[in-house]
Amino acid sequence: MAETNVVPTAVLTPVKPESETKKRQLVAFTFFKVMPEWRRLPLAERVAHKRAFAEVIQKWNKPGQLLTLTYSTIGLRPDCDMVLWRICYTMDDLNQMTADLIATPLGGYLETTHSFIAMTKRSQYLIGQGPEGVAESRATIRPGSQKYIFIYPFWKTRAWYLLPIEERQRLMNEHIRIGHLYPRVKLNTTYSFGIDDQEFVVAFESDYPEDFLDLVQQLRETEISMYTLKDTPIFSCVRMTPAEMLDRVG
């Protein structure tokens, strides 16, 4: 399920080196769990902690440099309470922002239960109606305004990478066609080869969880699904402002 929002085609075209395309982005999904001890602190102290944490997020929201979207997973995952989706251009910015977050008073009460990093990259597969498809660059992530996001790491089998590219494109075409049956689900695919444990991170944005459920079930029935090695854990997240996200934790 790593490549969906493209249109089937049977013709392959050469892909330019990434250096000749747009500047690629670094994408990070960081999942935090609040320690129970924090919820036992006096209310005024917790309010101050949340304010300081939110101020760091706001400070690092720099147009053209770093964007943070915030989500709650309270009641949806037992192993995390909130998620930061960060999009930037350097590992240094991600590293420094995270250092600033964990240096806050609330940071001392947080556990990072999961963390996925990836980068944007030109797709190997083609888009465009008819036989004149072109490769999709995917160099820039543009988050939508949807209320929910569904995130998971993804691995393909080694046998997949040994298939001829023409065969992979053929198998992708069915996958792509099914994806287009669900226009209310927006896919963001990013690549982690060599920079994290997984091969891809996929994030589906939608206002309609039922559409995503039906999409995933239908994709399980495709021929390409036999080449999926692993696609868990899956995180269902609710988008909200940093202040709202922090209020949900206590």
N, C-alpha and C positions, 0 to 999 in steps of 0.2 A: 504493500500500500504506500510506497514511497513516491510514486509519480502518478498524479491523477488529472490535474487540470490542463490537459493538452488534448488536441484533436487527432484522431488516427490518420496515419498516412503510411504508404508503403515505400516511400522514396527517402533515401538518406543523403544528407549533404555534409560536406566537410565542416568541422567545428573549429572556429578560430581559437588560438590560445587565449587563456583568460587575460593575459597582459594586454590584449588588444580590445578588451571589452570594458564595461563599467567597473569601477572599484568595488570589490567584494566586501560584504559585511560579515562581521562576527555576530553570532546569535547565541544567546545563553538562556536557559530555563533553569532557575534556581528555586528549590523547594525547601521551605523552612518549617520546622516544628517548634512550637513554643513549649519550654519546660513547664511542668505543672507548678513549680515554685513561683513562677512569675505571676500567675493568677491569684496567688495568696498575698501579694504585696498590697499596700494601701492604695485606694483608688487614685489619689492625687499623684502618687509616684508612678503608677502605670500610665496615667494620662501624659505625664512629662516624658516618659520613655517613648511612647508612641509618637509624640510630637517631634522628638529629636530624630527618630527613625525616618519619619515622613519628610523632614527637612533635608535629610541626606538625599533621598530620592529626588526631591524637587531640585536640589542643587545640581544634581548630575543630569537632569533633563536638559540637554544642550542641543538645540536644533542643528542638524547636520553632523552631530558628533555622537550623541548617545540618546536613545529613547528607552524609557521603561514603562511597561504596562503591568498593572497589578491585578491579581486574581485571588479569590478566596477558595479554599477547598474544605472549609469546615463542614462536617457532615457528609463529605463526598469521598474522602480518603482518610484512613486512620493514621497514616504515617506522615502527614504534613498538614499544615494549616493555611499556608499562603504561598503564592508563587510570584516570582518576578520574571517577566519576559523582557530581556534586554537586547537591544540591537545597537551595535556600535561598529567601529572600524579597527580597533586595536585591542589586543589582549591586555595591554597596559591599563587602558581605561577601565576595563572590566575588573582587573585585579585591584586597582586603586579604589574604585567605588565599593567593591565588596569589603575591602579593608576599612573604609569609612563606616559602612553599615555595622560591621561587627564590633567596631570601636564605640558604638553608642551604648547607653545603659541596657537597652533592650537586646542588643547583640550578645550580651553575656548570658542571656537566657534562651538563645536560639540554637537549634541543631539543624545543620544542613543535611537533610535526609536523602535528597537526590540532587544531582546537578548534571545537566547536559550542555555541552557546547558544540557548535557546528558553524559552518560558513555557507554563504550563498555560493552558487556555482552554476555555470551553464549546463543545462540538461543535455544528456546524450540523445534524447529522444526528440521527436519533431512535432511541431504544432502547425496549424493552418489547414483550411478546408481543401479537399482534393489532393492531387498528387504533389503539389508544389509546397510541401511543408517546410518549415524552417525550425532550427533548434531554438528553444526558449532559453533566454540568458539567465533569468532568475537571480540577477546580481543584486537586486534591491527588494527587500521585504517591505511591503506596504500593509500594515495591519488594518483590518476593517474596524467597524464599530459594533460588531456582533457581541452579544451578551456572554456567550459561552465559548470556551476553547477546549479542545480535546487533544492532549499531547502524549506522544509516546516515542521511545527510541525504537529503531528498526534495523534488523540485520537480514540480508539475503544469504542463501547458501552459496558455497564456493562453486557448486555446479552451475549456478546462474552466470557467473562471470566467465565461464568457459564456453558458453554458448556463442555462436556467431552473432554479431550485432543485428543482422537482418532477422534472426530468429527472436532475439530479445524484443525488437520493434514489433514483430508480429504478435507476440504475447502481450506486449504493452497495449496494443490497439484495443483489445477487449477491455482491459483495465481502464483505459482512457474513456472508452465509450460509456461505460457504466458510471464513471465519475461525472460525466456531463448530464446524466439523468437526474442529478441532484444539484441544481444551480444555487440552492440556498446554503450550500456548504462550500466554504472557501479553504483551499489547501495551501499551506506553506511548507515546502520541502527544503530542508537544509542538509548539508553533508558534513560528516564527522571523520572521514577516513584519516587515520593517523593522529588526530588531535583529541580523540576521546574514544571510549570503549565501543560505542555503537557505530554503525556505518551511516545512518541517517537519523535525523529527528524530524518528525512530521507533526504539524499543528493544524488542526481543522477548526476554523472559526464558523460559528453558526448561531442563529437565534432559535434553531429548531433541533433539539437533541434527537428527536425521533427520526429526522432525516439522516443524521449521522449514523444512528443505529442501523437503519435499513441499508445505508450505503455499505457499511462494514459487513453486514450479513451477506449482501449480494456479492461483494468482492471475494468472500470466502469460497464462493462457488466457481471462481474463474480458474482457468488452467494455470495462470501464473502463480496462484497461491501456493502451489507445491514447492516453489522456490523461496518461500518465506522461512527463515530460520527461527526468528524470534521477533515479537512485536509487543512486548510488555516490559515494564508496567505501563498502564494507561491511566492518565490523569484527566478527570472531568473538573473543569474550573469555571468559576463565575467571575466575570470581569467587573471591577468597581474601582473607585478612586483609592489612592493610598490610605486616606483617613478611614474610609469605609472598610477596607480590607483589615486594617489594624483594629478597628472597633469590633470586628467579628471574632477576633481571638480572645477578647476579654477586656 
